[in-house]
Amino acid sequence: MDEKEKQKLKNYAVWLLSRQEYSRKLLGQKLRQKGASDEYADSLIEWLCDIGYLDDLRHCESYLNRQLAKGLGEKRVLMDAMNKGVERTHLTQLIEEREIDWYAVAQQTYEKKYGYSSKQLDYQERSKRVRYMMYRGFSYDQIDFAIQSQSDR
């Protein structure tokens, strides 16, 4: 690998990080896809960490903010974290520090999807809504709270 290719990869890495946060693992995968050797990718990642452009904790916080904005529950956030290269220990620590009210998140997600309805839900409609909320990563208690809060209005 010559100096021109190394500079291209360096510029590519900085460009990626200017658009969004990446984890070390994810950025390494991107660089290897562009043809970087393992040694050069690792050294480039270390350099980016040293100058503060790459930070796993910052990426974890950014990831959590995006998932909360989508209206996802804790189970889904933790499950998807593995695929995105987010360190699970950092994520669980961040969730505990923030003391996120998952019941409120479930309520907001439910309201956004279904709005307010004064009619009583039949079994089929309620099951459909519960499945949707479970897919989003909420526990049954959180889902029941969200549905009850809508029917209490």
N, C-alpha and C positions, 0 to 999 in steps of 0.2 A: 504494500500500500504506500503510494507516494504522498508527498506533502500536500499536493493539490486535493487529493481525495480526503485526506485527513481534515483539511480546512473546510471542505464541503460538509463533512459529517459534523464538524464542530458548529458550523453555521446552522445546519439543520437542527441540531439539538437545542441551540439557543432559540431558534425560531419556534420550535415546538413549545418550549417553556414560556415563550412570550405570549402564547395563545391560551394555555391552561397549565395547571399543576400536573406533574407526573410523579409517580413513584420511581424509585431506582429500578425496580424490576421491569416496569412498563417501558421506561425510557430505554433500558438495555435491549428489550425486545425490538423496539422501533429501530434502534441503531443497527442491530444485527440484521434486520430485514433490509436495511439499506446497504449492507455489505461490510459492515465494520467487523473486524476480528474481535474475539473475546477480550484479548488484552487491551486493545485500543478502546473498546467500549467501556471497559472497567476503569481505565485511566481517565477517560473523558468524564465519566460519571463522578469519579472522585474529585476531579477538578471543579465540576459544576457544584458539587456539595461544598467544597472549600470556599468558593466565592459567594455562596448563599443563593444560587439560582435554583438549586434542587434541594428539597427538604421533605422527607417522608411525613413528618408531623403536619406540615402545612398542606400537603396533598391530602392527608387523612381528613383534616378539617374541611377542606374544599369539597371533598367527596361527600362527607356527611351533610354539608349545607345543600348540595345538589339533590341528594336523596330526600331530605326533608322537604325541599321545595316541590318535589314530585309527589309528595304525600305518601311516602312509603313507611311501613312499620319497621320495628326493630329487627324482626326475624328476616325480613327481605333485605334490609340494609346489610346485616351481617353476612347473609348468604351471598349476596352479590359482591361483597368486598373481596372475596377470594379471587374472583375472576378479574377484578380490576387491579390486582397487585397491591391492595391496601393491607397493611399489617393489622391483623385482627386484634392484637393486644393494644395497639395504639388506639384503634377505633373503640373498643370497649371502655378503655380508660377515658377517652374523650366524651363518650356518651354518659358515663358516670359523673364526670366533672360538670357537664352542662345540666344535669338533672332534667332531661327532656321528659315532658309530660306526654307519654304515648297515647293516653286517653284523649287528650286535646287534639293531637295530630290525627287520631282516628276520627274524631268528630268533625274536624275540618275537611278531611278527605271525603267522608260520607256526605257532608253538606254540599261539597263542590260537585260531587257526582249526581246526587239524587235530589238536592234542594230540600225544600220543606213541603211536606204533604200531611194533611190532617186525616186522610183516610187510613183505615186499619189495613195492614199488609196481610195478604193471604199467605198460606204456607209456601207456595211456589215462588212468589215474589220475594219473600223474606229469605228463602234459601238461596236464591239468585244473588241477592245483595250480600249475604254472608260469604258466599263463595268469592265474590269480587273482592271483598275486604280481606279475606284470608290470603288470596293471591297477592294482595298488596303488602302482606307481612304482618298483619295484626292478629293478636290473640282473640279468642272467642269473648273473653271478658271485655276487651276494648271495643270489639264490634258490637256487643250487646249494649254497652254504654252509649255508643254513637247512635244506635237505632232508638234506644229509649229516650235519649235527649231530644230526638226529632219528634217522637210521638208525644212527648210531654208538653210541647209548645202549644 
